[in-house]
Amino acid sequence: MAEESNKALLLSVDCPSARLPDHLLIEIFIRVPMVEWGHLACVNKYWADLFRQDCLWHAALIRCFPMAGHSERWPGPIPRGMSKRRFIALCMSKCIFPLGDELSEIVGHSYLFLKEQLEISTLPPSPVILHGTIIDQFIACGKSRDRAHELASVIWLAVIDNLEENHQTFHLLKRLALEGDVFLPYPYSRSFKVEWKILDRLFTDFRDCLADADYYDLLACAKQKFQPIPPTWLGY
């Protein structure tokens, strides 16, 4: 009802685009570069409503990722979601992990899952549980344990790299760094590359947030795991 009233309002002001049927508008929108979609959705309420509908995102999914329509089976603990989430997952995978095969969507959804869980305003779930969930997702989709372990580490690295520099991220990274070796056995254990990235962000991006006690505690953790310690971590 709201959509009809919005369109009627456009027709009343003699807007030519309002006379186009929805399916033609959608075909036009999905051919516009994605960076402009936000501007299109702000033109009027009717166009904004179209960008909230699954039909537009389904059309965009099929146009931008033609092979996405062929993968119907989706086992595992991480939800796949509707067309909009699938589209975002595939875009993230394309930008960060240019794999170019059926693995892309699994990687994209795993990335979104981990990032959303780590950014929960209250205490996020245990990193061990999150990491195990990602590993289980890849195994459920037919990947080997070694491959699942490798991809989970890549996803952790990408998520940590893309966390915003804010107070919440600082406390999250500090928690991850100080939790020690409380990891599940192989293949669930996180790689040293992930632990290195966590400490690197703390000692570079968040150095000004560290109190003296925090700094020396984190430095002790770093020295237990890595030698030599990079000079930037030591403040010079």
C-alpha positions as CSV (number, residue, x, y, z in Angstrom):
1,M,0.0,0.0,0.0
2,A,2.8,2.4,0.9
3,E,4.6,1.6,-2.4
4,E,1.5,2.4,-4.4
5,S,1.0,5.7,-2.6
6,N,4.7,6.6,-3.2
7,K,4.4,5.8,-6.9
8,A,1.1,7.7,-7.1
9,L,2.8,10.7,-5.6
10,L,5.5,10.6,-8.3
11,L,3.0,10.3,-11.0
12,S,1.1,13.4,-9.6
13,V,4.3,15.5,-10.1
14,D,4.8,14.2,-13.7
15,C,7.9,12.2,-13.1
16,P,8.8,10.2,-16.2
17,S,10.6,7.4,-14.4
18,A,7.5,6.8,-12.2
19,R,5.8,5.5,-15.3
20,L,8.3,2.7,-15.8
21,P,7.3,-0.7,-14.4
22,D,9.3,-2.1,-11.5
23,H,11.1,-4.7,-13.4
24,L,12.4,-2.1,-15.9
25,L,13.6,0.2,-13.1
26,I,15.4,-2.8,-11.5
27,E,17.1,-3.6,-14.8
28,I,18.2,0.0,-15.0
29,F,19.4,0.2,-11.4
30,I,21.5,-3.0,-11.5
31,R,23.4,-1.6,-14.6
32,V,24.4,1.5,-12.7
33,P,27.8,1.1,-10.9
34,M,27.3,-0.1,-7.3
35,V,29.0,3.0,-5.9
36,E,26.0,5.0,-7.1
37,W,23.3,2.8,-5.6
38,G,23.2,4.7,-2.3
39,H,22.5,7.9,-4.3
40,L,19.8,6.2,-6.3
41,A,18.1,5.0,-3.1
42,C,18.0,8.6,-1.8
43,V,16.2,10.0,-4.9
44,N,12.7,9.3,-3.6
45,K,10.8,6.9,-1.2
46,Y,9.7,4.6,-4.0
47,W,13.2,3.9,-5.2
48,A,14.3,3.5,-1.6
49,D,11.6,0.8,-1.2
50,L,12.8,-1.0,-4.4
51,F,16.3,-1.2,-2.9
52,R,14.8,-2.9,0.2
53,Q,13.1,-5.6,-1.9
54,D,14.6,-9.0,-2.5
55,C,13.7,-8.9,-6.2
56,L,16.2,-6.2,-6.9
57,W,19.0,-7.9,-5.0
58,H,18.1,-11.2,-6.7
59,A,18.4,-9.6,-10.1
60,A,21.7,-8.0,-9.1
61,L,23.0,-11.3,-7.8
62,I,22.2,-13.1,-11.1
63,R,23.6,-10.3,-13.2
64,C,26.9,-9.7,-11.3
65,F,27.4,-13.4,-10.2
66,P,25.7,-15.6,-12.8
67,M,27.1,-18.8,-11.2
68,A,25.5,-18.0,-7.8
69,G,22.1,-19.3,-9.0
70,H,23.6,-22.8,-9.5
71,S,24.7,-23.4,-5.9
72,E,21.5,-24.5,-4.1
73,R,23.0,-26.7,-1.4
74,W,24.1,-24.8,1.7
75,P,25.0,-27.0,4.7
76,G,26.8,-25.8,7.7
77,P,26.2,-23.6,10.8
78,I,26.6,-20.2,9.1
79,P,23.3,-19.0,7.6
80,R,23.2,-18.0,3.9
81,G,20.5,-15.4,4.1
82,M,18.5,-13.7,1.4
83,S,19.7,-12.3,-1.9
84,K,21.0,-9.0,-0.5
85,R,23.2,-10.8,2.0
86,R,24.4,-13.2,-0.6
87,F,25.2,-10.3,-2.9
88,I,27.2,-8.5,-0.2
89,A,29.0,-11.7,0.7
90,L,30.1,-12.3,-2.9
91,C,31.2,-8.7,-3.2
92,M,33.3,-8.9,-0.1
93,S,34.8,-12.2,-1.3
94,K,35.6,-10.6,-4.7
95,C,37.3,-7.6,-3.1
96,I,39.3,-9.5,-0.4
97,F,39.6,-13.1,-1.6
98,P,39.7,-13.2,-5.4
99,L,39.1,-17.0,-5.6
100,G,36.7,-17.0,-8.6
101,D,35.0,-20.4,-7.9
102,E,32.2,-21.9,-5.8
103,L,34.3,-21.2,-2.7
104,S,33.7,-17.5,-3.0
105,E,30.3,-17.4,-1.4
106,I,31.3,-19.6,1.5
107,V,34.3,-17.3,2.2
108,G,32.1,-14.2,1.9
109,H,29.5,-15.5,4.3
110,S,32.2,-16.6,6.8
111,Y,33.8,-13.2,6.6
112,L,30.5,-11.4,7.3
113,F,29.7,-13.8,10.1
114,L,33.0,-13.3,11.9
115,K,33.0,-9.6,11.5
116,E,29.5,-9.2,12.8
117,Q,30.1,-11.4,15.8
118,L,33.3,-9.6,16.7
119,E,31.6,-6.2,16.5
120,I,28.8,-7.1,18.9
121,S,28.6,-4.3,21.4
122,T,28.3,-6.6,24.4
123,L,30.9,-9.3,25.0
124,P,31.4,-11.2,21.7
125,P,31.3,-15.0,21.7
126,S,34.5,-16.9,22.4
127,P,37.0,-16.7,19.6
128,V,37.5,-20.4,19.9
129,I,33.8,-21.0,19.2
130,L,33.8,-18.5,16.3
131,H,36.9,-20.1,14.7
132,G,35.5,-23.6,15.1
133,T,32.2,-22.5,13.5
134,I,34.1,-21.2,10.4
135,I,36.1,-24.4,10.1
136,D,32.9,-26.5,10.5
137,Q,31.3,-24.4,7.7
138,F,34.0,-25.2,5.2
139,I,34.1,-28.9,6.2
140,A,30.3,-29.1,5.8
141,C,30.6,-27.7,2.3
142,G,33.1,-30.4,1.3
143,K,36.5,-28.8,1.9
144,S,39.4,-30.7,3.5
145,R,40.5,-30.0,7.0
146,D,43.7,-28.5,5.8
147,R,42.0,-26.2,3.3
148,A,39.4,-25.2,5.9
149,H,42.1,-24.3,8.4
150,E,44.0,-22.3,5.8
151,L,40.9,-20.3,4.7
152,A,39.7,-19.6,8.3
153,S,43.1,-18.0,9.0
154,V,42.8,-15.9,5.8
155,I,39.3,-14.8,7.0
156,W,40.6,-13.8,10.4
157,L,43.4,-11.8,8.9
158,A,41.0,-9.9,6.6
159,V,38.5,-9.2,9.4
160,I,41.2,-7.9,11.8
161,D,42.6,-5.7,9.0
162,N,39.1,-4.2,8.4
163,L,38.0,-3.6,12.0
164,E,37.4,0.1,12.6
165,E,39.9,2.0,14.8
166,N,37.7,2.6,17.8
167,H,37.5,1.8,21.5
168,Q,35.6,-1.4,21.1
169,T,38.1,-2.8,18.6
170,F,41.0,-1.9,21.0
171,H,39.4,-3.9,23.8
172,L,38.6,-6.8,21.4
173,L,42.2,-7.0,20.1
174,K,43.6,-6.8,23.6
175,R,41.4,-9.6,24.7
176,L,42.4,-11.7,21.7
177,A,46.1,-11.0,22.4
178,L,46.0,-11.8,26.1
179,E,43.9,-15.0,26.0
180,G,47.1,-17.0,25.4
181,D,47.1,-20.4,23.9
182,V,43.5,-21.2,24.8
183,F,42.7,-22.7,21.4
184,L,41.1,-25.9,20.2
185,P,43.5,-28.6,18.8
186,Y,44.4,-28.7,15.1
187,P,42.8,-27.9,12.7
188,Y,40.9,-25.4,14.9
189,S,43.9,-23.6,16.2
190,R,44.5,-20.1,14.8
191,S,47.7,-19.6,12.9
192,F,50.7,-17.5,14.1
193,K,49.9,-15.1,11.3
194,V,46.6,-14.2,13.0
195,E,48.2,-13.7,16.4
196,W,51.0,-11.6,14.7
197,K,48.4,-9.4,13.0
198,I,46.5,-8.8,16.3
199,L,49.6,-7.7,18.2
200,D,50.8,-5.6,15.2
201,R,47.6,-3.7,15.2
202,L,47.7,-3.1,18.9
203,F,51.3,-1.9,18.9
204,T,50.9,0.3,15.9
205,D,47.3,1.5,15.4
206,F,46.4,1.5,19.1
207,R,49.7,2.4,20.8
208,D,48.2,5.6,22.2
209,C,45.4,3.6,23.9
210,L,47.8,1.4,25.8
211,A,48.5,2.1,29.4
212,D,51.9,1.1,30.7
213,A,50.6,-2.0,32.4
214,D,48.8,-3.1,29.2
215,Y,51.8,-2.4,27.1
216,Y,54.2,-4.5,29.2
217,D,51.6,-7.4,29.5
218,L,51.1,-7.5,25.7
219,L,54.8,-7.2,25.1
220,A,55.4,-10.2,27.4
221,C,52.9,-12.2,25.4
222,A,54.5,-11.1,22.1
223,K,58.0,-12.2,23.4
224,Q,56.7,-15.6,24.4
225,K,55.4,-16.2,20.9
226,F,57.6,-14.3,18.5
227,Q,61.3,-13.6,18.1
228,P,62.6,-11.2,17.2
229,I,60.2,-8.5,18.1
230,P,59.8,-5.8,15.4
231,P,61.2,-2.4,16.4
232,T,57.9,-0.7,15.9
233,W,56.4,-2.9,18.6
234,L,59.1,-1.6,21.0
235,G,58.3,2.0,20.2
236,Y,61.1,2.8,17.8
